[in-house]
Amino acid sequence: MSQEFIISLAQKAVFTLLLTSAPLVGIALIVGLLVSIFQATTSIQEATLAFVPKIVATMVALVIFGPWMLNHLLDFTSTILANLYKFIG
């Protein structure tokens, strides 16, 4: 195992992690921003008002983007397992 191979594998792993988590994090960020704007304009400072919509939006985004995320992770895993001989040899 060379250093270049390990670095390349780590880069692909980090890229896969960022790519698969981006839809959920983006949705949570947008909903959090909208709730914060709503709280600032109405002067309502309820903690659950900021927490519950983000959870609901994240669950909906997981249902929508879940199959794509799973497919992407399975492709990455199958690539690693197909090249397993490089780890051993």
Sequence and secondary structure as in RCSB ss.txt:
>XXXX:A:sequence
MSQEFIISLAQKAVFTLLLTSAPLVGIALIVGLLVSIFQATTSIQEATLAFVPKIVATMVALVIFGPWMLNHLLD
FTSTILANLYKFIG
>XXXX:A:secstr
  HHHHHHHHHHHHHHHHHHHHHHHHHHHHHHHHHHHHHHHHT   HHHHHHHHHHHHHHHHHHHHHHHHHHHHH
HHHHHHHTHHHHH 
